[in-house]
Amino acid sequence: MTFLNFRQLIFFILLGLATTVFGQSFTLKNEEVIFSFVTQSGKKVTLNKDKANNYIIYRFGTKDKIEFEFPDKSKSSWTYFKYSFYLRGGGIQNEGMDLNYIYFTNKGFKYVLYDTYFAVGNKQQIGIKIIELKSNKTANIKGNRKSRKGTLIDFRDNNLLVIGDESFD
């Protein structure tokens, strides 16, 4: 083994260790971001899908560690999520709004990713609501709109998720 090859080997070993120690990827090479943002407290939220539509997955955590991932990476993952929306045009005069939600249930909690717009007050909000199903208590984790990537609107027409009728505002 030449000195150059040994140096390259050491470099790749250190690179692998740095990736393991200093962070996990919120988006794998075979995935694309559907919707993501950073919360006001600095946590990262992503909703990704496999590029071949083999699965959909939600991840939440710090920039260095995924704290919660749901569900597993299987074709059946699509059945755990629902999409609902409400659209009323007409601007301020008609109190126009565009409300978009993707939600799933896990271990007694309902998780609701939201992307909403209200013409009155020109209010746009993104975030995640976590609803404890037993008590109906809700935690609202607001997202930083400037960190937003992707959209939920595409689920209106792409037939990837069941469209529900729940509203969360």
FILUM-780574 format. One record per residue: x, y, z of N, C-alpha, C in turn. Coordinates in steps of 0.001 Angstrom, whole numbers, plus 500000, padded with zeros to 6 digits. Layout:
BEGIN
(r (X, Y, Z), (X, Y, Z), (X, Y, Z))
...
END
This chain:
BEGIN
(r (500847, 498829, 500000), (500000, 500000, 500000), (500893, 501235, 500000))
(r (500636, 502152, 499077), (501429, 503375, 499025), (500958, 504344, 500096))
(r (501787, 505348, 500351), (501447, 506352, 501359), (500167, 507082, 500972))
(r (500000, 507396, 499696), (498805, 508095, 499226), (497556, 507250, 499459))
(r (497605, 505979, 499173), (496459, 505106, 499394), (496135, 504979, 500879))
(r (497180, 504929, 501715), (496965, 504860, 503158), (496280, 506133, 503643))
(r (496701, 507279, 503154), (496092, 508561, 503537), (494628, 508610, 503091))
(r (494358, 508106, 501911), (492978, 508075, 501434), (492120, 507170, 502314))
(r (492671, 506022, 502704), (491949, 505104, 503570), (491625, 505776, 504907))
(r (492590, 506431, 505501), (492380, 507142, 506773), (491322, 508225, 506592))
(r (491382, 508958, 505486), (490407, 510016, 505211), (488989, 509448, 505188))
(r (488772, 508353, 504491), (487430, 507773, 504379), (486946, 507191, 505704))
(r (487857, 506648, 506491), (487475, 506157, 507820), (487042, 507324, 508698))
(r (487805, 508397, 508697), (487443, 509582, 509499), (486152, 510216, 509005))
(r (485943, 510240, 507705), (484705, 510786, 507151), (483510, 509968, 507613))
(r (483646, 508650, 507600), (482563, 507785, 508075), (482274, 507994, 509544))
(r (483312, 508119, 510355), (483126, 508377, 511783), (482467, 509723, 512019))
(r (482875, 510728, 511270), (482297, 512064, 511437), (480809, 512048, 511104))
(r (480432, 511328, 510081), (479019, 511236, 509720), (478233, 510540, 510815))
(r (478791, 509487, 511386), (478107, 508762, 512449), (478020, 509594, 513717))
(r (479096, 510256, 514082), (479153, 510991, 515335), (478449, 512346, 515232))
(r (478621, 513041, 514113), (478171, 514420, 514023), (476858, 514630, 513290))
(r (476148, 513589, 512940), (474862, 513852, 512334), (474306, 512689, 511549))
(r (473004, 512700, 511474), (472297, 511720, 510675), (471615, 512477, 509547))
(r (471447, 511816, 508450), (470812, 512464, 507311), (469295, 512398, 507438))
(r (468657, 513535, 507294), (467200, 513580, 507321), (466619, 513200, 505966))
(r (467450, 513198, 504932), (467007, 512796, 503596), (468054, 511854, 503011))
(r (467659, 510616, 502786), (468578, 509627, 502230), (468752, 509852, 500728))
(r (469765, 509227, 500150), (470068, 509419, 498727), (468918, 509012, 497816))
(r (468137, 508007, 498237), (467030, 507533, 497402), (465724, 508276, 497697))
(r (465784, 509347, 498492), (464582, 510076, 498896), (464579, 511500, 498352))
(r (463378, 512074, 498351), (463229, 513493, 498052), (462314, 514111, 499095))
(r (462549, 515378, 499360), (461770, 516096, 500362), (460418, 516459, 499781))
(r (459369, 516110, 500509), (458027, 516562, 500171), (457786, 517904, 500838))
(r (458113, 517970, 502136), (457856, 519165, 502937), (458804, 519133, 504121))
(r (459483, 520229, 504374), (460364, 520285, 505532), (460479, 521713, 506031))
(r (460861, 521830, 507285), (461096, 523139, 507887), (461850, 522957, 509187))
(r (462353, 524065, 509705), (462981, 524094, 511013), (461999, 524786, 511943))
(r (461800, 524196, 513119), (460864, 524795, 514073), (461492, 526033, 514699))
(r (460655, 526826, 515362), (461154, 528029, 516014), (462140, 527710, 517127))
(r (462104, 526480, 517639), (463067, 526079, 518671), (464299, 525392, 518076))
(r (464388, 525337, 516739), (465579, 524801, 516083), (465547, 523331, 515730))
(r (464423, 522655, 515940), (464306, 521239, 515548), (463996, 521166, 514051))
(r (464324, 520045, 513461), (464077, 519846, 512034), (462930, 518863, 511844))
(r (462041, 519181, 510909), (460906, 518342, 510543), (461005, 518057, 509049))
(r (460920, 516780, 508683), (460897, 516445, 507260), (459835, 515395, 506982))
(r (459218, 515532, 505848), (458347, 514506, 505293), (458955, 514186, 503936))
(r (459460, 512967, 503807), (460159, 512547, 502597), (459453, 511367, 501962))
(r (459786, 511140, 500701), (459308, 509941, 500035), (460449, 509361, 499228))
(r (460396, 508073, 499065), (461332, 507393, 498192), (461081, 507899, 496770))
(r (462135, 508112, 495992), (461989, 508667, 494631), (461119, 507796, 493737))
(r (461046, 506500, 494021), (460203, 505580, 493239), (458832, 505385, 493901))
(r (458505, 506229, 494882), (457232, 506163, 495629), (457051, 504844, 496383))
(r (458160, 504222, 496781), (458068, 502970, 497539), (457630, 503193, 498977))
(r (457902, 504365, 499542), (457494, 504659, 500908), (457473, 506160, 501165))
(r (456829, 506535, 502242), (456805, 507902, 502750), (457257, 507822, 504201))
(r (457984, 508842, 504672), (458523, 508786, 506032), (458616, 510186, 506641))
(r (458298, 510258, 507919), (458366, 511498, 508698), (459558, 511395, 509641))
(r (460332, 512482, 509736), (461462, 512521, 510666), (461449, 513843, 511432))
(r (461867, 513768, 512704), (461894, 514932, 513577), (463125, 514835, 514468))
(r (463798, 515947, 514670), (464935, 515936, 515581), (465797, 517168, 515463))
(r (467000, 517054, 516002), (467965, 518137, 515911), (468744, 517964, 514623))
(r (469564, 518930, 514290), (470343, 518811, 513056), (471306, 517629, 513115))
(r (471632, 517191, 514337), (472579, 516094, 514506), (471954, 514738, 514806))
(r (470669, 514728, 515207), (470084, 513452, 515635), (468596, 513379, 515301))
(r (468214, 512314, 514648), (466803, 512042, 514403), (466223, 511480, 515691))
(r (465247, 512180, 516257), (464646, 511773, 517526), (463405, 510899, 517329))
(r (462719, 511086, 516195), (461508, 510323, 515931), (461378, 510126, 514428))
(r (461173, 508878, 514034), (460995, 508526, 512625), (459777, 507624, 512539))
(r (458878, 507929, 511582), (457651, 507136, 511444), (457241, 507069, 509989))
(r (456732, 505940, 509523), (456852, 504572, 510028), (458121, 503964, 509458))
(r (458121, 502632, 509266), (459274, 501997, 508634), (459215, 502252, 507132))
(r (460284, 501923, 506455), (460399, 502182, 505018), (459809, 501020, 504224))
(r (458481, 500934, 504197), (457819, 499875, 503440), (456698, 500474, 502596))
(r (456267, 499736, 501612), (455201, 500197, 500720), (453930, 500513, 501507))
(r (453700, 499794, 502601), (452491, 500036, 503398), (452535, 501360, 504164))
(r (453687, 502013, 504204), (453803, 503279, 504939), (452798, 504319, 504445))
(r (452449, 504268, 503176), (451495, 505235, 502610), (450140, 505158, 503302))
(r (449786, 504001, 503817), (448465, 503831, 504431), (448353, 504500, 505798))
(r (449457, 504879, 506392), (449440, 505507, 507714), (449132, 507009, 507658))
(r (449285, 507614, 506500), (449138, 509059, 506351), (447849, 509409, 505617))
(r (447280, 510560, 505982), (446142, 511121, 505252), (446429, 512579, 504954))
(r (445794, 513066, 503918), (445904, 514470, 503527), (444510, 515078, 503544))
(r (444388, 516279, 504078), (443124, 517001, 503965), (443438, 518464, 503670))
(r (442474, 519108, 503031), (442675, 520514, 502685), (441330, 521214, 502591))
(r (441402, 522525, 502663), (440230, 523363, 502442), (440721, 524591, 501713))
(r (440042, 524948, 500635), (440419, 526098, 499832), (439196, 526974, 499620))
(r (439329, 528229, 500005), (438272, 529205, 499723), (438945, 530448, 499164))
(r (438658, 530733, 497912), (439231, 531905, 497253), (438461, 533165, 497602))
(r (438815, 534231, 496950), (438073, 535479, 497123), (438797, 536534, 497932))
(r (439998, 536231, 498355), (440794, 537225, 499060), (440193, 537642, 500389))
(r (440563, 538829, 500830), (440130, 539351, 502130), (438618, 539498, 502188))
(r (438000, 539952, 501090), (436560, 540178, 501072), (435778, 538914, 501396))
(r (436294, 537774, 501002), (435607, 536504, 501221), (436284, 535678, 502327))
(r (437164, 536324, 503064), (437961, 535621, 504080), (438596, 534362, 503495))
(r (439280, 534544, 502367), (439922, 533441, 501667), (440935, 532713, 502529))
(r (441073, 531427, 502259), (442045, 530617, 502990), (442448, 529409, 502169))
(r (443627, 528904, 502478), (444151, 527690, 501868), (444792, 526886, 503000))
(r (444123, 525810, 503410), (444543, 525014, 504563), (444967, 523630, 504086))
(r (446154, 523203, 504454), (446689, 521915, 504012), (447277, 521168, 505197))
(r (446899, 519884, 505310), (447330, 519061, 506440), (447704, 517661, 505972))
(r (448785, 517149, 506531), (449099, 515719, 506432), (449177, 515226, 507859))
(r (448490, 514113, 508131), (448431, 513650, 509511), (448522, 512138, 509595))
(r (448985, 511708, 510783), (449093, 510278, 511087), (448950, 510093, 512591))
(r (448640, 508872, 512992), (448471, 508537, 514405), (449520, 507516, 514801))
(r (450096, 507717, 515993), (451092, 506793, 516511), (451066, 506817, 518036))
(r (450853, 505655, 518645), (450936, 505469, 520100), (450125, 506502, 520888))
(r (448865, 506702, 520495), (447973, 507575, 521245), (448085, 509051, 520921))
(r (448837, 509384, 519890), (448995, 510781, 519485), (448705, 510930, 518000))
(r (448111, 512058, 517637), (447919, 512402, 516232), (448902, 513524, 515909))
(r (449676, 513330, 514858), (450661, 514304, 514397), (450110, 514957, 513145))
(r (450062, 516288, 513142), (449467, 517019, 512032), (450468, 518043, 511503))
(r (451034, 517762, 510336), (451848, 518769, 509654), (450889, 519742, 508988))
(r (451126, 521030, 509155), (450210, 521986, 508543), (450951, 523077, 507781))
(r (450259, 523563, 506770), (450713, 524676, 505941), (449452, 525458, 505619))
(r (449272, 526612, 506270), (448015, 527344, 506153), (448244, 528790, 505716))
(r (447234, 529313, 505030), (447224, 530720, 504617), (445820, 531271, 504848))
(r (445765, 532426, 505490), (444516, 533160, 505702), (444675, 534545, 505090))
(r (443777, 534899, 504163), (443857, 536197, 503495), (443696, 537343, 504490))
(r (442782, 537188, 505447), (442601, 538219, 506461), (443870, 538246, 507313))
(r (444531, 539359, 507298), (445786, 539489, 508032), (446987, 538936, 507280))
(r (446755, 538381, 506085), (447832, 537800, 505272), (448709, 536870, 506120))
(r (448059, 535945, 506847), (448746, 535051, 507774), (449100, 533729, 507100))
(r (450373, 533420, 507089), (450862, 532132, 506611), (451559, 531449, 507769))
(r (451244, 530165, 507973), (451862, 529431, 509063), (452193, 528016, 508635))
(r (453304, 527512, 509147), (453671, 526111, 508986), (454030, 525577, 510367))
(r (453922, 524283, 510527), (454294, 523696, 511807), (453741, 522294, 511932))
(r (453756, 521824, 513164), (453202, 520507, 513474), (452438, 520599, 514782))
(r (451242, 520052, 514755), (450443, 519939, 515967), (450498, 518487, 516414))
(r (450681, 518307, 517718), (450688, 516970, 518291), (449525, 516911, 519279))
(r (448569, 516054, 518967), (447336, 515970, 519748), (447329, 514660, 520526))
(r (447240, 514761, 521854), (447086, 513568, 522665), (445633, 513136, 522539))
(r (445393, 511965, 522001), (444036, 511536, 521672), (443166, 511319, 522907))
(r (443739, 510861, 523989), (442962, 510577, 525197), (442416, 511859, 525836))
(r (443253, 512889, 525940), (442850, 514133, 526601), (442480, 515237, 525619))
(r (442816, 515050, 524349), (442603, 516044, 523300), (443464, 517299, 523509))
(r (444503, 517220, 524330), (445424, 518333, 524515), (446324, 518422, 523290))
(r (446597, 519674, 522877), (447359, 519909, 521660), (448601, 520738, 521943))
(r (449724, 520272, 521435), (450955, 521059, 521425), (451141, 521556, 519999))
(r (451373, 522849, 519841), (451558, 523427, 518523), (453005, 523876, 518387))
(r (453749, 523191, 517547), (455156, 523510, 517319), (455238, 524281, 516001))
(r (455459, 525572, 516109), (455460, 526430, 514916), (456782, 526334, 514180))
(r (456682, 526416, 512854), (457859, 526363, 512007), (458286, 527742, 511549))
(r (459543, 527838, 511191), (460101, 529062, 510623), (459825, 529031, 509117))
(r (458976, 529938, 508632), (458569, 529916, 507223), (459743, 530089, 506267))
(r (460779, 530799, 506688), (461941, 531012, 505815), (462727, 529728, 505574))
(r (462565, 528740, 506449), (463284, 527468, 506305), (462490, 526437, 505501))
(r (461301, 526768, 505135), (460382, 525839, 504448), (460917, 525387, 503101))
(r (460755, 524073, 502843), (461055, 523498, 501530), (459891, 522601, 501160))
(r (459485, 522629, 499924), (458431, 521749, 499437), (457041, 522273, 499727))
(r (456056, 521436, 499405), (454656, 521817, 499547), (453795, 520589, 499827))
(r (452676, 520813, 500476), (451699, 519744, 500696), (450611, 519757, 499621))
(r (450508, 520841, 498897), (449428, 521038, 497925), (449394, 519949, 496850))
(r (450552, 519406, 496483), (450593, 518389, 495423), (449748, 517165, 495744))
(r (449453, 516920, 497024), (448658, 515756, 497392), (447193, 515890, 496978))
(r (446774, 517068, 496560), (445394, 517228, 496076), (445138, 516372, 494847))
(r (446163, 516210, 494016), (445960, 515564, 492719), (446848, 514358, 492436))
(r (447796, 514032, 493302), (448749, 512991, 492921), (448339, 511569, 493323))
(r (447209, 511410, 494015), (446667, 510094, 494381), (447613, 509222, 495208))
(r (448568, 509831, 495911), (449480, 509049, 496741), (448931, 508807, 498148))
(r (448080, 509721, 498636), (447491, 509576, 499963), (445978, 509622, 499881))
(r (445351, 508961, 500836), (443902, 509075, 500981), (443594, 510504, 501393))
(r (442582, 511102, 500792), (442186, 512455, 501162), (441085, 512357, 502206))
(r (441379, 512906, 503366), (440430, 512927, 504474), (439668, 514242, 504504))
(r (438853, 514406, 505530), (438047, 515623, 505614), (438257, 516374, 506928))
(r (439282, 516019, 507689), (439523, 516690, 508958), (440158, 518062, 508751))
(r (439757, 519001, 509613), (440360, 520330, 509638), (440930, 520541, 511032))
(r (442031, 521221, 511110), (442725, 521374, 512374), (442906, 522836, 512770))
(r (442116, 523724, 512183), (442145, 525151, 512545), (440774, 525623, 512940))
END
